[in-house]
């Protein structure tokens, strides 16, 4: 005779755990896709910037004037590869965190909130610096060229992240997180059947 396994045990079906989870609120589902869209927009932004090898060469030549042409080409290729790998890792991280968030993991919501705060702070700081000292002076101080397209992409990404942030803290969403944290009622455990030597 086989005893049904507890859904939380290894090898269990887990149907009970799925049935107890409340339905996913629409605002939280939208927030998940907004986070993924923000990460994809970052990839598009990087592609636009990295596709202009002439601008990259000018920046590197200004920062490292002693490089030969071969070394400069190697530096550009390494920069493009590093940036693309970094942004793919960020995309994977956002997808993973947004998935955990829709499963009711509050820590994932907190991490995404911190990301949104840093992103908004960085975009606002860039806008204030460009408006107060100008693009040329910002390049002289930071040795980083900030194009208008960078600012536009940054504002769009920040807008998506802030919209997701609002949706993550709506009353309906907060109720979902509270419901998923609610402890489950204890279930009876059936002892295993006696072995052949105990009968």
Secondary structure, DSSP 8 states (H G I E B T S, - for coil): ------TTSTT---HHHHHHS----HHHHHHHHHHHHHHHHHHHHHHHHHT-HHHHHHHHHHH-TT--HHHHHHHHHHHHHHHHHHHHHHHHHHHHHHHHHHTT-HHHHHHHHHHHHHHHHHHHHHHHHHHHH-HHHHHHHHS----HHHHHHHHHHHHHHHHHHHHHTSHHHHHHHHHHHS-------------TT--
